[in-house]
Structures are given as C-alpha cells and as structure tokens.
Amino acid sequence: MATPTEHPSPRYVELADVAALHEAVDRVAREERYLAITRAQPVAQIEGWVRDQMAARAPLYVVPKGARVVGWSNVMLGRFSRSHVGYLGMGVVAGHRGQGLGRALLRAAVDHAFLTNGLEKIELEVLADNPVAIGLYLAEGFEREGVRRRTVRLRGEALDLVLMGRFRD
C-alpha cells in the first residue's frame, strides 16, 4: 500500500483540474457508498461550480497524482449573503484511502474557510454507515448534531445521514 508521502499535498484547484476532478467525483459517486449522488454532474456544470468557488475565494482543494485527481475537499459558503456557516464536501478515490489524504484535504478546506472566508461554523452530512469518515470528522473537532433518518436511497436501501458541525476555535 502507498504511503501518504507518495502523494502531493492538497492544493487549491485550478481550471485545468476540471476534467480530472469530474472523473474523481464520478468514480467515488459510482461506488454508491460515500456520496449522496450516484453520478457526477456534467463536466460543464462542474466547471461552472469551480469557477464560482474560485470567484468567491471559497475552499476547493484537490490532490493531483499525475494527470488525475485522487481526492478533493470543498466548503460551500453560506446560502445567504450574511451567513456565517459553510457546508463541507469531500471524497477520496478508491485505492488512495487510508493514507492520510482525507485528513489533509479536510484540514486544508476547514482552515481556508475559517481563516480566509471568516466562517464561524462548518457543517456536513455523512452516511451513517461510514464509520471511518465519522471517526475522521470527530477526530478533527466535528460534533454530532443529529440524524436525518432514511434520507438517502443507495443500493436499494434507505440510509440515515449523520449531521455534524464544527465551530471555529
């Protein structure tokens, strides 16, 4: 198994990453285990989202490996112009998990959101049957805030979402 040092550190996204980011999101989504979607949005839609994130100076980090992206993290800024809360999303491609990439991506996005964007809180939703991710979030200062019962249907099963949040230190 590869070691974390074989991967570059997370870096802020570039427009040249769009196709590779699309591929990474699609690969994780098609596993139907980690994301609430089962396919990535079209490339053009992801490009628009990347441009919006960049224009807002919002957190959007990737870990490139060769021509591919093997992980990403982002914090969507608040839905309201005066919001102090952001929403975390992230994923790591199979074969690159368990090597510290998720933790590095999480820290990059959270630090950016708190320091650059001035957010006071970051929220996330994680499938209840993903104890590894829940453990990571707990270890990084997130707290359980609730459960949305049978909210996501994947693999023919209605799954719970655990709601978590972290306030700026």
C-alpha positions in Angstrom: 0.0 0.0 0.0 1.2 3.5 -0.8 2.3 5.9 1.9 1.0 9.4 2.4 4.4 10.8 1.3 3.9 9.5 -2.2 1.0 12.0 -2.7 1.5 15.7 -3.1 -0.2 17.9 -0.5 -3.6 19.3 -1.3 -3.5 22.4 -3.4 -6.1 25.0 -4.4 -8.0 23.9 -7.5 -7.1 25.3 -11.0 -9.3 25.4 -14.1 -7.0 22.8 -15.7 -8.2 20.3 -13.0 -11.9 20.3 -14.0 -11.9 17.2 -16.2 -9.8 15.2 -13.6 -12.0 16.5 -10.8 -15.1 15.4 -12.7 -13.6 11.9 -13.1 -12.7 11.7 -9.4 -16.2 12.7 -8.3 -17.8 10.3 -10.8 -15.6 7.4 -9.6 -16.5 8.0 -6.0 -20.2 8.6 -6.7 -20.5 5.4 -8.8 -19.4 3.3 -5.8 -22.8 4.3 -4.3 -21.3 4.2 -0.8 -19.8 7.5 0.1 -21.7 10.3 -1.7 -25.4 11.0 -1.8 -25.1 11.2 -5.6 -24.5 8.2 -7.9 -23.0 10.1 -10.9 -21.1 13.3 -11.2 -22.7 16.3 -12.7 -21.8 17.1 -16.3 -18.3 18.5 -16.9 -19.7 21.9 -17.9 -21.6 22.1 -14.6 -18.6 21.2 -12.6 -16.6 23.8 -14.5 -19.2 26.4 -13.6 -19.1 25.4 -10.0 -15.3 25.5 -9.9 -15.4 29.0 -11.5 -17.9 30.1 -8.9 -15.8 28.7 -6.0 -12.7 30.4 -7.3 -14.5 33.7 -7.8 -15.7 33.6 -4.2 -12.3 32.5 -3.0 -14.1 29.6 -1.4 -12.2 26.5 -0.3 -11.8 23.9 -3.1 -8.7 21.7 -2.8 -7.5 18.7 -4.9 -4.8 16.2 -4.6 -3.4 15.6 -8.0 -1.5 12.4 -8.9 -0.2 12.5 -12.5 -3.0 13.7 -14.7 -5.6 12.5 -12.2 -7.2 14.0 -9.1 -7.4 11.4 -6.3 -9.2 13.5 -3.8 -11.0 16.8 -3.2 -12.5 18.9 -0.5 -14.6 22.0 -0.6 -16.6 24.2 1.6 -19.7 25.8 0.0 -20.1 29.2 1.5 -23.4 30.1 3.2 -26.6 30.1 1.2 -27.4 33.5 2.5 -25.3 36.6 2.0 -24.9 37.2 5.7 -24.4 33.5 6.6 -21.5 32.5 8.9 -21.9 28.8 8.1 -20.4 26.7 5.3 -21.0 23.2 4.1 -18.2 20.6 3.7 -18.0 18.1 0.9 -15.1 15.8 0.1 -14.0 12.5 -1.4 -11.0 10.3 -1.9 -10.8 7.8 -4.8 -10.6 4.1 -4.0 -7.0 2.9 -3.8 -5.9 6.2 -2.2 -7.9 5.9 1.0 -6.4 5.2 4.4 -3.2 7.2 3.6 -4.0 10.5 5.3 -5.3 12.2 2.2 -8.8 12.7 3.6 -7.4 14.3 6.8 -5.1 16.6 4.8 -7.9 17.6 2.5 -10.3 18.2 5.4 -7.7 20.4 7.2 -7.0 22.5 4.1 -10.6 23.2 3.4 -11.5 23.9 7.0 -8.5 26.2 7.6 -9.3 28.1 4.5 -13.0 28.5 5.4 -12.2 29.8 8.9 -9.2 31.9 8.1 -9.9 33.3 4.6 -13.7 33.3 4.4 -14.3 34.1 8.1 -16.8 31.4 8.6 -17.8 30.6 12.2 -19.1 27.1 11.6 -18.8 24.3 9.1 -21.5 21.7 8.7 -21.6 18.3 6.9 -23.7 15.3 6.3 -22.2 11.8 6.3 -23.8 8.5 5.6 -24.4 6.7 8.9 -22.8 3.5 7.6 -19.5 5.2 7.0 -17.8 4.9 10.4 -14.3 5.7 9.0 -15.4 9.2 7.8 -17.4 9.8 11.0 -14.3 8.9 13.1 -12.2 11.3 11.0 -14.7 14.1 11.5 -14.9 13.5 15.2 -11.1 13.4 15.5 -10.9 16.8 13.6 -13.2 18.5 16.1 -16.7 18.0 14.5 -19.5 17.0 16.7 -22.7 15.0 16.0 -25.7 17.3 15.8 -28.4 15.0 14.7 -29.6 12.3 12.3 -31.8 12.6 9.2 -33.4 9.2 9.2 -33.8 7.2 5.9 -32.9 10.3 3.8 -30.7 8.8 1.1 -31.5 5.8 -1.1 -28.4 4.0 -2.3 -28.1 0.3 -3.4 -31.8 -0.1 -2.9 -31.5 0.8 0.8 -32.8 3.9 2.7 -29.9 5.2 4.7 -29.5 7.7 7.6 -27.4 10.8 7.3 -25.4 12.0 10.4 -25.4 15.7 10.8 -22.1 17.1 12.1 -20.7 20.6 12.8 -17.6 22.3 13.9 -17.2 25.8 15.2 -14.2 27.9 14.6 -11.8 27.6 17.6 
